[in-house]
């Protein structure tokens, strides 16, 4: 095989690889668009309608908590406790202000 033939085979393979990459890119964008629109349809269908506005709305204020309700940290530093509380709030979907931690203890 001559240098020219080798160069042509290399360019053919190089072009083939880029063609496959372009096709994969287009397929990924197509699937993303299809799945995105399907997700939007299901989320809008499952979303409950907000209640009708009334002339008098009551606003509930959270109860004031004692300042004595401190979290007891047992063999845990403040930064680690803050991370644990943030993770619990995120995973449960409950706002951190609505959670009450009594103690956080290191388990070995």
C-alpha positions in Angstrom: 0.0 0.0 0.0 1.4 3.3 -0.9 1.5 6.5 1.2 -1.3 8.0 -0.9 -3.5 5.0 -0.4 -2.8 4.9 3.3 -3.7 8.6 3.6 -7.0 8.0 1.8 -7.9 5.1 4.0 -7.1 7.2 7.1 -9.2 10.2 5.8 -12.1 7.8 5.1 -12.0 6.3 8.6 -11.6 9.8 10.1 -14.6 11.0 8.2 -16.6 7.9 9.2 -15.9 8.4 12.8 -17.1 12.0 12.7 -20.2 11.1 10.8 -21.1 8.6 13.5 -20.5 11.2 16.2 -22.8 13.7 14.4 -25.5 11.1 14.1 -25.2 10.2 17.8 -25.4 13.9 18.7 -28.6 14.3 16.7 -30.1 11.2 18.2 -29.3 12.4 21.7 -30.9 15.8 21.0 -34.0 14.1 19.5 -34.5 11.8 22.5 -33.9 14.7 24.9 -36.5 16.8 23.1 -39.0 13.9 23.0 -38.5 12.9 26.7 -38.5 16.6 27.8 -41.8 17.3 26.2 -43.3 14.0 27.5 -42.1 15.0 31.0 -43.7 18.5 30.7 -47.0 17.0 29.6 -47.1 14.5 32.6 -46.0 17.2 35.1 -48.6 19.7 33.9 -51.3 17.0 33.9 -50.4 15.9 37.4 -50.0 19.4 38.9 -53.1 20.3 41.0 -54.8 23.6 40.4 -54.2 26.2 43.0 -57.2 26.9 45.3 -59.4 29.8 44.4 -58.4 33.1 46.1 -60.7 34.2 48.9 -61.4 37.7 50.1 -59.9 36.9 53.5 -56.8 34.8 53.7 -55.3 33.7 56.9 -51.6 33.7 57.3 -50.2 31.2 59.7 -47.0 32.2 61.4 -44.7 29.6 62.7 -44.7 29.1 66.4 -41.9 30.7 68.2 -39.5 28.2 69.5 -37.5 28.4 72.7 -33.9 29.4 72.3 -33.2 26.4 74.7 -34.0 24.0 71.8 -30.4 23.6 70.8 -29.1 20.6 68.9 -26.9 18.5 71.1 -23.7 17.5 69.2 -22.1 14.3 70.4 -18.6 13.8 69.0 -19.6 15.9 65.9 -18.2 19.3 64.9 -20.5 22.1 63.8 -19.7 21.9 60.1 -20.5 18.2 59.9 -23.8 18.7 61.8 -24.8 21.5 59.4 -24.1 19.2 56.4 -26.1 16.4 58.0 -29.1 18.7 58.7 -29.0 20.1 55.1 -28.9 16.6 53.7 -31.9 15.4 55.8 -33.8 18.5 54.8 -33.0 18.0 51.1 -33.8 14.3 51.0 -37.1 14.6 52.9 -38.2 17.7 51.1 -39.0 19.4 54.4 -37.7 22.9 54.9 -34.9 23.1 57.5 -37.0 25.6 59.5 -39.7 22.9 60.0 -37.3 20.2 61.2 -36.3 19.9 64.9 -33.1 18.1 65.7 -32.6 16.9 69.2 -29.1 15.5 68.9 -26.6 14.4 66.3 -24.3 11.6 67.5 -21.3 10.1 65.8 -21.8 6.3 65.3 -18.7 4.2 64.8 
